[in-house]
Amino acid sequence: MKHIFFEKWEKKLEKIDYAVQPIVSTISGRLFGVEFLIRGVEEVGFKSINSFFDEAYNDQVLVPLEKMLRKKVAEKVSKIKNYRNIIIFYNYDHRIMEMPDYNFGFTEQVLNEFKIPVNNWCLELNEGLNHSFTAIYNKVLLRAKASGFKLAIDDFGTGFSNFELLYHSEADYIKLDKFLIREIHKDNRKMSLVSAIKDISSSLGITLIAEGVETEEEYYCLKNFNIELIQGYFIQKPTTDPYSIKLKYDDIESLYNSDRRKSNGFNNRIREGMLFIPPLKIDSNIEDLFSRFQNSNYDFIPLVDNNFSPVGVVFETDLREYIYSPFGRELLTSKLHKKTIKDFMKKMPKVDIRTKIDDVLKLIVTFDSQGIFVTNDNEYIGFLTNNVVLKILNEIRMQEALETNPLTGLPGNAAIAANINKILKDEDNVNYIVYFDFDNFKPFNDKFGFRVGDRAIKGFGEILKGLKRSGNKEIFIGHIGGDDFFLSITFKEYECGKVMAMISGIIDEFKQFSTSFYSFEEVVNKSYQSVDRSGNLKNFPLLGISAAIVEVPKFNVEITDQDLSRLIADLKKNAKTNDTKISIATILSR
């Protein structure tokens, strides 16, 4: 039956269209989903999308309007390649629940007509829902979840009550607002906020989507925070042509693989420690769940959606009252009881297999979880128990203790050699390796004693650690031994001037630090007396540092260990004799 006030809207709807924008994997560029964005409201007399829906709300035609809009969306979805395996993100006006003719279920009818799986439909919730959040709305959202719909919190980070909505909604996705993403690589506060939201979302088993990604720099920053999915002009602008949506955006995968600033390889420790427990589809029936437990050695079953993404687990303990009661199984499987697997599901934290083990441990310690899903490009590949994570961490700590210099706590020669090897194979970045050693350290040690000498070594180590504490993730620091230190810095482009200024600053900072070891007269005279190697009393300048810098260009460098050692020795010798105490050379192509 046609709505009495709806006739004036039908002609307007003929001109309304939807644009689609892809949401893709940060790792592979694989199409994960599409967001549908309404277009054409200005052409039918509205100033904005909000005013379009406000008038529909005032006319009380939101229900028939939404039915037609969702049909438009479903029809366009059906034209996208492999549409049954992508998530459809649809902006949801919660006020539809206030309409007198609202009834739950019309979306399923539309989806069934176009053979779109129900659990591929995601309702995007916005902060407006909080201003009138009631038990009725909560009940409807819970019913939507029980029916298989997914929920996303849109524009997270712009409003004041996002966390209240997060608490009530049991969302599957959080969409980070473009405010947080814009030039995030230049803003430490934004980076801190996104990092914190990432920790929370991972602990709750929620997937993060970054909206409004527009530049390569923003992409790299989000990738380094392990943000799973991205959306924005950098991938593709919104388009009304569904056929232009690609199943894979190869440029994204190329960027991910070319960024050697962080290891992109699988975390072998996680891979070796995880369990692969065959998962069950979330829309399976209770009988399938019972059967799986009967034939499983584990006390829980992982659940995945149609895209093989983990959504939660069911623990056998939560089914015991049904399993062990006389008619429990019959009760659960009866049509009257209407229990589904979703009623017993619990969410679990999840991490990508490339995640650092320290970050995995932080999830377990901070959020009291019984384990963690492991994914590869958003697909379930295994499960980590708490005991396995703790065992891995203990092994790493023991190994680090053996390889770390006991005086400074910095990585030793094994880690330094691995770092150099990685740099010499890096074809995509410009790297600078720096060798530091103290000038005239032996007479200083002889004069002031080894305890003061150790204080000088530890002090320089702390100066170098300050570079890491500044948040620069592209720096590696090592302690070769004694008064010899190592530093490597990675840039996307050539930054010789910036590196020279940085090293000069380090030398000056140590020179200032070392004045605390001398008397007032020695500081004024800029020298002290000690015995030289021949046993003669002699004046020596105050303790300082020399630096040998090797610039490694953007290609796979072929240089032997002997040639590199010879080059560094020559640079060190040159650095000690010039005024700047710095010597630099570039490795040339053969």
C-alpha positions as CSV (number, residue, x, y, z in Angstrom):
1,M,0.0,0.0,0.0
2,K,1.4,3.4,-1.0
3,H,2.1,5.9,1.7
4,I,-0.3,8.8,1.5
5,F,2.4,11.5,1.6
6,F,4.9,9.7,-0.5
7,E,3.8,10.6,-4.0
8,K,5.8,13.9,-4.0
9,W,8.9,12.0,-3.1
10,E,8.8,9.4,-5.9
11,K,9.7,11.9,-8.6
12,K,12.6,13.2,-6.5
13,L,13.9,9.7,-5.9
14,E,14.2,9.2,-9.7
15,K,17.0,11.7,-9.7
16,I,18.7,10.5,-6.6
17,D,21.7,8.3,-7.2
18,Y,24.5,6.7,-5.1
19,A,28.3,7.1,-5.5
20,V,30.5,4.2,-4.4
21,Q,33.9,4.4,-2.8
22,P,36.1,1.4,-2.2
23,I,37.4,0.3,1.3
24,V,40.6,-1.7,0.8
25,S,43.2,-3.7,2.7
26,T,46.2,-1.6,3.8
27,I,48.4,-4.6,3.1
28,S,47.3,-6.0,-0.2
29,G,44.9,-3.4,-1.7
30,R,42.3,-6.1,-1.9
31,L,38.7,-4.8,-2.0
32,F,37.1,-5.4,1.4
33,G,34.0,-3.3,1.0
34,V,32.3,-0.2,-0.5
35,E,30.6,2.8,1.1
36,F,27.5,4.1,-0.6
37,L,27.2,7.9,-0.6
38,I,23.9,9.5,-1.6
39,R,24.1,12.0,-4.5
40,G,21.7,14.4,-6.3
41,V,19.8,15.9,-3.3
42,E,20.7,19.4,-4.5
43,E,19.1,18.7,-7.9
44,V,15.8,18.0,-6.2
45,G,15.7,21.1,-4.1
46,F,17.6,20.4,-0.9
47,K,20.6,22.3,0.4
48,S,22.2,19.2,1.9
49,I,21.8,15.5,2.6
50,N,20.8,16.3,6.2
51,S,18.0,18.6,5.0
52,F,16.8,15.8,2.6
53,F,16.4,13.3,5.4
54,D,15.1,16.0,7.8
55,E,12.1,16.7,5.5
56,A,11.5,13.0,5.0
57,Y,11.4,12.6,8.8
58,N,9.0,15.5,9.2
59,D,6.8,14.1,6.4
60,Q,7.0,10.7,8.2
61,V,8.0,8.9,5.0
62,L,11.4,7.6,6.1
63,V,10.2,4.0,5.9
64,P,9.1,4.0,2.2
65,L,12.0,6.3,1.3
66,E,14.5,4.0,2.9
67,K,13.0,1.0,1.2
68,M,13.5,2.6,-2.2
69,L,17.0,3.9,-1.4
70,R,18.1,0.5,-0.2
71,K,16.8,-1.1,-3.3
72,K,18.8,1.4,-5.4
73,V,21.9,0.5,-3.4
74,A,21.3,-3.3,-3.7
75,E,20.8,-2.9,-7.4
76,K,24.1,-1.0,-7.8
77,V,25.9,-3.5,-5.5
78,S,24.9,-6.4,-7.8
79,K,26.9,-4.7,-10.6
80,I,30.2,-4.8,-8.7
81,K,32.4,-7.8,-9.4
82,N,32.3,-10.5,-6.7
83,Y,29.7,-8.5,-4.8
84,R,28.7,-11.4,-2.6
85,N,32.1,-11.2,-0.9
86,I,32.3,-7.5,-0.1
87,I,30.9,-5.5,2.8
88,I,28.3,-2.8,2.0
89,F,28.6,0.2,4.2
90,Y,25.3,2.1,4.3
91,N,24.6,5.3,6.2
92,Y,21.8,4.7,8.7
93,D,19.3,7.3,9.8
94,H,18.3,6.0,13.2
95,R,15.1,8.1,13.2
96,I,13.4,5.5,11.0
97,M,12.7,3.6,14.2
98,E,10.4,6.4,15.3
99,M,8.2,6.1,12.3
100,P,4.7,4.6,13.0
101,D,5.0,2.2,10.0
102,Y,8.5,0.9,10.9
103,N,8.8,-2.8,11.1
104,F,12.1,-4.8,11.2
105,G,12.9,-7.0,8.2
106,F,12.4,-5.0,5.0
107,T,16.1,-4.8,4.4
108,E,16.4,-8.6,4.4
109,Q,13.7,-8.7,1.7
110,V,15.7,-6.3,-0.5
111,L,18.9,-8.2,0.0
112,N,17.3,-11.6,-0.7
113,E,15.9,-10.2,-4.0
114,F,19.4,-9.4,-5.2
115,K,21.0,-12.5,-3.6
116,I,23.2,-10.4,-1.2
117,P,24.1,-12.1,2.0
118,V,22.6,-10.4,5.1
119,N,25.9,-10.4,7.0
120,N,27.5,-8.4,4.1
121,W,25.3,-5.4,5.0
122,C,26.8,-2.9,7.4
123,L,24.8,-0.1,9.0
124,E,26.9,3.0,9.7
125,L,25.9,4.7,13.0
126,N,26.7,8.3,13.8
127,E,26.8,10.3,16.9
128,G,23.3,11.5,16.5
129,L,22.1,8.2,17.8
130,N,23.4,9.0,21.3
131,H,21.2,12.1,21.8
132,S,18.1,9.9,21.8
133,F,19.5,6.5,22.7
134,T,16.8,4.4,24.3
135,A,16.1,0.9,25.3
136,I,14.0,0.6,22.1
137,Y,16.9,1.6,19.9
138,N,19.2,-0.7,21.7
139,K,16.8,-3.6,21.2
140,V,16.6,-2.8,17.5
141,L,20.4,-2.7,17.1
142,L,20.7,-6.0,19.0
143,R,18.1,-7.5,16.7
144,A,20.0,-6.2,13.7
145,K,23.2,-7.9,15.1
146,A,21.3,-11.1,15.8
147,S,19.9,-11.1,12.2
148,G,23.5,-10.9,10.9
149,F,23.8,-7.2,10.0
150,K,27.2,-5.6,10.8
151,L,27.5,-2.3,12.5
152,A,30.0,0.5,12.0
153,I,30.6,3.7,14.0
154,D,31.0,6.5,11.5
155,D,33.2,9.6,11.9
156,F,34.8,8.3,15.1
157,G,36.9,11.1,16.7
158,T,34.7,14.1,15.9
159,G,31.9,14.0,18.5
160,F,31.8,14.0,22.3
161,S,29.9,10.7,22.8
162,N,31.6,8.3,20.4
163,F,32.6,6.1,23.3
164,E,29.1,5.9,24.6
165,L,28.0,4.7,21.2
166,L,30.9,2.3,21.1
167,Y,29.8,0.9,24.4
168,H,26.1,0.4,23.4
169,S,26.4,-0.7,19.8
170,E,28.8,-3.7,19.9
171,A,30.2,-2.5,16.6
172,D,32.2,-4.5,14.1
173,Y,34.0,-1.5,12.6
174,I,35.2,1.9,13.7
175,K,35.6,4.4,10.9
176,L,38.2,7.0,11.9
177,D,37.1,10.5,10.9
178,K,39.2,12.3,8.3
179,F,40.0,14.9,10.9
180,L,42.3,12.4,12.6
181,I,43.8,11.2,9.3
182,R,44.6,14.6,7.7
183,E,48.4,15.1,7.8
184,I,48.6,12.6,10.7
185,H,52.3,12.1,9.9
186,K,53.0,15.7,11.0
187,D,50.9,15.6,14.2
188,N,52.1,13.7,17.2
189,R,48.8,14.2,19.1
190,K,46.8,12.7,16.3
191,M,49.2,9.8,16.1
192,S,48.8,9.2,19.9
193,L,45.0,9.3,19.6
194,V,45.0,6.8,16.7
195,S,47.4,4.5,18.4
196,A,45.2,4.5,21.5
197,I,42.0,3.8,19.5
198,K,43.8,1.0,17.7
199,D,44.7,-0.6,21.0
200,I,41.1,-0.4,22.2
201,S,39.6,-1.7,18.9
202,S,42.0,-4.6,18.7
203,S,41.1,-5.6,22.3
204,L,37.4,-5.6,21.5
205,G,37.8,-7.5,18.2
206,I,36.8,-4.4,16.2
207,T,38.3,-3.6,12.8
208,L,39.6,0.0,12.1
209,I,38.9,1.8,8.9
210,A,40.7,5.1,8.2
211,E,38.5,7.5,6.1
212,G,39.8,10.3,4.0
213,V,43.3,9.0,3.2
214,E,44.7,11.3,0.6
215,T,48.5,11.1,0.5
216,E,51.3,8.6,0.5
217,E,52.6,10.0,3.8
218,E,49.3,9.4,5.5
219,Y,49.2,5.9,4.1
220,Y,52.6,5.0,5.5
221,C,51.8,6.4,8.9
222,L,48.5,4.4,9.1
223,K,50.3,1.3,7.9
224,N,52.8,1.6,10.6
225,F,50.0,1.7,13.2
226,N,48.6,-1.5,11.7
227,I,45.3,0.1,10.6
228,E,43.6,-2.7,8.7
229,L,41.5,-0.9,6.1
230,I,41.7,2.5,4.3
231,Q,39.3,4.6,2.3
232,G,39.8,7.9,0.5
233,Y,40.9,9.8,-2.6
234,F,44.4,8.1,-2.4
235,I,42.7,4.9,-3.4
236,Q,39.8,6.1,-5.5
237,K,37.4,9.0,-5.5
238,P,33.6,8.2,-5.1
239,T,32.1,7.3,-8.4
240,T,28.5,6.6,-9.6
241,D,29.9,3.9,-11.9
242,P,29.9,0.6,-10.0
243,Y,31.8,-1.1,-12.8
244,S,34.9,1.0,-12.1
245,I,35.4,-0.6,-8.6
246,K,38.3,-3.0,-8.8
247,L,38.8,-6.2,-6.9
248,K,42.4,-5.2,-6.1
249,Y,44.3,-1.9,-6.0
250,D,47.8,-3.0,-6.9
251,D,49.3,0.4,-6.1
252,I,48.5,-0.1,-2.4
253,E,50.2,-3.5,-2.3
254,S,53.3,-2.1,-4.1
255,L,53.5,0.7,-1.5
256,Y,53.2,-1.8,1.3
257,N,55.9,-4.1,-0.1
258,S,58.2,-1.2,-1.0
259,D,58.2,0.3,2.5
260,R,61.3,-1.3,4.1
261,R,61.3,1.0,7.1
262,K,59.6,-1.7,9.1
263,S,59.7,-5.4,8.5
264,N,56.7,-6.5,6.5
265,G,57.4,-10.1,6.9
266,F,55.4,-12.6,8.9
267,N,56.2,-12.8,12.6
268,N,57.6,-16.3,12.6
269,R,57.3,-16.6,16.4
270,I,53.6,-15.9,16.1
271,R,53.2,-18.3,13.2
272,E,55.0,-21.1,15.0
273,G,53.0,-20.6,18.2
274,M,49.5,-20.2,16.9
275,L,46.9,-22.9,16.7
276,F,44.8,-23.4,13.6
277,I,41.4,-24.4,14.9
278,P,39.0,-25.0,12.0
279,P,36.4,-22.2,12.2
280,L,32.6,-22.3,11.8
281,K,30.6,-19.8,9.7
282,I,28.7,-17.4,11.9
283,D,25.4,-18.2,10.1
284,S,25.7,-22.0,10.7
285,N,23.0,-23.6,12.8
286,I,23.3,-24.9,16.4
287,E,23.5,-28.5,15.2
288,D,26.7,-27.7,13.3
289,L,28.1,-26.2,16.5
290,F,27.3,-29.3,18.6
291,S,28.8,-31.6,16.0
292,R,32.0,-29.5,15.9
293,F,32.5,-29.7,19.6
294,Q,31.9,-33.5,19.6
295,N,34.8,-33.9,17.0
296,S,37.1,-31.2,18.4
297,N,40.0,-31.4,20.9
298,Y,39.5,-27.8,21.9
299,D,37.0,-26.2,24.3
300,F,36.1,-23.3,21.9
301,I,35.3,-22.9,18.3
302,P,36.3,-19.8,16.2
303,L,33.6,-18.1,14.2
304,V,34.1,-16.3,10.8
305,D,31.9,-14.4,8.4
306,N,31.5,-15.0,4.7
307,N,34.9,-13.2,4.1
308,F,36.7,-15.5,6.5
309,S,37.2,-12.6,8.9
310,P,37.1,-13.7,12.6
311,V,34.0,-12.4,14.4
312,G,34.2,-14.2,17.8
313,V,34.3,-17.6,19.5
314,V,31.9,-19.9,21.3
315,F,33.2,-21.6,24.5
316,E,32.0,-25.1,25.3
317,T,31.4,-24.0,28.9
318,D,28.6,-21.6,27.7
319,L,26.7,-24.6,26.3
320,R,27.1,-27.0,29.2
321,E,23.7,-26.4,30.7
322,Y,22.2,-27.5,27.3
323,I,24.7,-30.2,26.6
324,Y,24.4,-32.0,29.9
325,S,20.6,-31.5,30.6
326,P,18.2,-34.2,29.4
327,F,16.4,-32.1,26.8
328,G,19.0,-29.3,26.4
329,R,20.0,-30.2,22.9
330,E,16.4,-30.6,21.7
331,L,15.5,-27.3,23.4
332,L,18.3,-25.4,21.6
333,T,17.5,-26.8,18.2
334,S,13.7,-26.3,18.4
335,K,12.1,-23.6,16.3
336,L,10.3,-22.2,19.4
337,H,13.5,-21.6,21.3
338,K,15.1,-19.6,18.4
339,K,18.6,-19.6,19.8
340,T,21.4,-19.1,17.3
341,I,25.2,-19.3,17.4
342,K,25.3,-15.5,17.8
343,D,23.6,-15.8,21.2
344,F,26.6,-17.7,22.5
345,M,29.4,-15.8,20.7
346,K,32.0,-13.8,22.6
347,K,34.3,-11.3,20.8
348,M,38.1,-11.7,21.0
349,P,41.0,-9.4,20.3
350,K,42.7,-9.8,17.0
351,V,46.1,-9.0,15.5
352,D,47.7,-9.3,12.1
353,I,50.5,-11.8,11.9
354,R,52.9,-8.9,11.2
355,T,52.2,-7.4,14.6
356,K,55.1,-7.0,17.0
357,I,55.0,-9.6,19.8
358,D,55.3,-6.8,22.4
359,D,52.0,-5.3,21.0
360,V,50.4,-8.7,21.2
361,L,51.4,-9.0,24.9
362,K,50.1,-5.6,25.6
363,L,46.7,-6.6,24.4
364,I,46.6,-9.7,26.7
365,V,48.0,-7.9,29.8
366,T,45.8,-4.8,29.4
367,F,42.5,-6.3,28.4
368,D,42.3,-9.6,30.2
369,S,41.7,-11.8,27.2
370,Q,41.7,-15.6,27.0
371,G,43.5,-15.5,23.7
372,I,43.9,-13.6,20.4
373,F,42.8,-14.2,16.8
374,V,45.6,-14.1,14.3
375,T,44.8,-12.7,10.8
376,N,46.5,-12.3,7.5
377,D,45.1,-9.5,5.4
378,N,41.9,-9.5,7.6
379,E,41.4,-13.3,7.1
380,Y,41.5,-15.8,10.0
381,I,44.6,-18.0,10.0
382,G,44.9,-19.1,13.7
383,F,44.6,-18.4,17.4
384,L,47.1,-17.6,20.1
385,T,46.6,-18.6,23.6
386,N,47.9,-16.5,26.5
387,N,50.4,-19.2,27.5
388,V,51.9,-19.3,24.1
389,V,52.3,-15.5,24.0
390,L,54.0,-15.4,27.4
391,K,56.3,-18.2,26.4
392,I,57.3,-16.4,23.2
393,L,57.9,-13.2,25.1
394,N,60.1,-14.9,27.7
395,E,62.2,-16.5,24.9
396,I,62.6,-13.1,23.3
397,R,63.6,-11.4,26.5
398,M,66.2,-14.1,27.2
399,Q,67.7,-13.7,23.7
400,E,67.7,-9.9,24.0
401,A,69.5,-10.2,27.3
402,L,72.2,-12.3,25.8
403,E,72.7,-9.9,22.8
404,T,72.4,-6.6,24.7
405,N,75.3,-4.6,26.0
406,P,75.1,-4.9,29.8
407,L,76.4,-1.4,30.4
408,T,74.1,0.6,28.1
409,G,71.3,-1.8,27.4
410,L,71.6,-1.2,23.7
411,P,71.6,-4.0,21.0
412,G,75.0,-5.5,20.4
413,N,77.0,-6.7,17.4
414,A,74.5,-9.4,16.2
415,A,71.7,-6.9,15.9
416,I,74.0,-4.3,14.3
417,A,75.2,-6.8,11.7
418,A,71.5,-7.7,10.9
419,N,70.7,-4.0,10.6
420,I,73.6,-3.4,8.2
421,N,72.6,-6.4,6.1
422,K,69.0,-5.1,5.8
423,I,70.2,-1.6,4.8
424,L,72.5,-2.9,2.0
425,K,69.5,-4.8,0.5
426,D,67.2,-1.8,0.7
427,E,66.3,-0.6,-2.8
428,D,63.7,1.9,-1.8
429,N,65.2,4.2,0.8
430,V,68.3,6.2,1.5
431,N,70.1,5.0,4.6
432,Y,72.8,6.6,6.7
433,I,75.0,4.5,8.9
434,V,77.1,6.3,11.5
435,Y,80.0,5.0,13.6
436,F,80.9,6.9,16.8
437,D,83.9,6.6,19.0
438,F,85.4,8.7,21.7
439,D,88.5,10.8,21.1
440,N,91.5,10.0,23.5
441,F,89.4,7.7,25.7
442,K,92.4,5.8,27.1
443,P,94.1,8.8,28.8
444,F,90.7,9.9,30.1
445,N,90.1,6.5,31.6
446,D,93.7,6.4,33.0
447,K,93.2,9.9,34.6
448,F,89.6,9.6,36.0
449,G,89.2,5.8,36.4
450,F,87.0,3.2,34.8
451,R,83.9,4.1,36.9
452,V,83.9,7.6,35.4
453,G,84.7,6.1,32.0
454,D,81.6,3.9,32.3
455,R,79.6,7.0,33.2
456,A,80.8,8.6,30.0
457,I,79.8,5.6,28.0
458,K,76.4,5.3,29.6
459,G,75.8,9.0,29.2
460,F,76.5,8.8,25.5
461,G,74.2,5.8,25.2
462,E,71.4,7.9,26.9
463,I,71.9,10.7,24.4
464,L,71.4,8.3,21.5
465,K,68.4,6.8,23.2
466,G,66.9,10.3,23.3
467,L,66.7,10.1,19.5
468,K,64.4,7.0,19.8
469,R,62.3,8.6,22.6
470,S,61.6,11.6,20.2
471,G,59.3,9.2,18.3
472,N,61.5,8.6,15.2
473,K,60.8,5.0,14.3
474,E,63.4,5.1,11.4
475,I,66.4,5.1,13.8
476,F,68.4,2.1,15.0
477,I,71.0,2.4,17.8
478,G,73.6,-0.1,18.8
479,H,76.6,-0.5,21.1
480,I,79.6,-2.2,19.4
481,G,81.5,-2.3,22.6
482,G,83.7,0.0,24.8
483,D,83.5,3.5,23.4
484,D,82.3,2.5,19.9
485,F,78.6,3.1,19.0
486,F,76.5,2.5,15.9
487,L,73.5,4.5,14.5
488,S,71.4,4.0,11.3
489,I,68.8,6.4,10.0
490,T,66.4,5.8,7.1
491,F,64.8,8.4,4.8
492,K,62.7,8.2,1.7
493,E,64.9,10.7,0.0
494,Y,68.5,12.0,0.3
495,E,68.9,14.0,3.5
496,C,72.6,14.5,3.9
497,G,72.3,18.0,5.4
498,K,69.7,16.9,7.9
499,V,71.9,14.0,9.0
500,M,75.0,16.2,9.3
501,A,73.1,18.6,11.5
502,M,71.8,15.8,13.7
503,I,75.2,14.3,14.2
504,S,76.8,17.7,14.9
505,G,74.1,18.2,17.6
506,I,74.9,14.8,19.2
507,I,78.6,15.7,19.3
508,D,77.9,19.1,20.9
509,E,75.5,17.5,23.4
510,F,78.1,15.0,24.5
511,K,80.7,17.7,24.8
512,Q,78.5,19.6,27.1
513,F,77.6,16.5,29.1
514,S,81.3,15.6,29.6
515,T,82.2,18.9,31.3
516,S,80.7,17.4,34.5
517,F,83.8,15.1,34.8
518,Y,86.4,18.0,35.0
519,S,87.5,20.6,37.5
520,F,86.6,24.2,36.9
521,E,90.2,25.0,35.7
522,E,90.2,22.1,33.3
523,V,86.9,23.3,31.8
524,V,88.3,26.8,31.4
525,N,91.5,25.6,29.9
526,K,89.6,23.1,27.7
527,S,92.2,20.4,28.6
528,Y,93.4,18.1,31.3
529,Q,96.7,16.3,32.0
530,S,97.2,12.6,31.7
531,V,99.8,10.0,30.7
532,D,100.1,9.2,27.0
533,R,100.9,5.7,25.6
534,S,104.6,6.4,26.0
535,G,104.2,7.1,29.7
536,N,104.7,10.9,29.4
537,L,102.6,13.5,31.1
538,K,100.7,15.5,28.5
539,N,97.8,17.8,27.9
540,F,94.7,16.3,26.3
541,P,91.6,18.1,25.0
542,L,88.3,17.4,26.9
543,L,86.6,14.2,26.0
544,G,84.8,14.4,22.6
545,I,83.3,12.2,19.9
546,S,84.1,11.6,16.3
547,A,81.6,10.3,13.7
548,A,82.1,8.4,10.4
549,I,79.0,8.6,8.2
550,V,78.3,6.3,5.2
551,E,75.5,7.3,2.9
552,V,73.8,4.2,1.3
553,P,71.8,5.1,-1.8
554,K,68.5,3.7,-3.1
555,F,69.7,0.5,-4.7
556,N,70.9,-3.0,-3.8
557,V,74.5,-2.2,-2.7
558,E,77.2,-4.7,-3.5
559,I,80.0,-4.1,-1.0
560,T,82.1,-6.7,0.9
561,D,82.5,-6.6,4.6
562,Q,86.2,-5.9,4.2
563,D,85.6,-3.0,1.8
564,L,83.0,-1.5,4.2
565,S,85.3,-1.9,7.2
566,R,88.2,-0.3,5.3
567,L,85.9,2.7,4.3
568,I,84.8,3.2,7.9
569,A,88.3,3.0,9.2
570,D,89.4,5.7,6.8
571,L,86.4,7.9,7.7
572,K,87.1,7.5,11.4
573,K,90.8,8.5,10.9
574,N,89.7,11.6,8.9
575,A,87.0,12.6,11.4
576,K,89.5,12.7,14.3
577,T,91.7,15.2,12.5
578,N,89.2,17.7,11.2
579,D,87.4,20.5,13.1
580,T,83.9,19.2,12.7
581,K,84.8,15.7,14.0
582,I,82.6,14.4,11.2
583,S,83.6,12.6,8.0
584,I,81.1,11.3,5.4
585,A,81.2,9.2,2.2
586,T,78.7,7.7,-0.2
587,I,78.8,4.2,-1.5
588,L,78.8,4.4,-5.3
589,S,77.2,2.0,-7.8
590,R,79.6,-0.5,-9.4
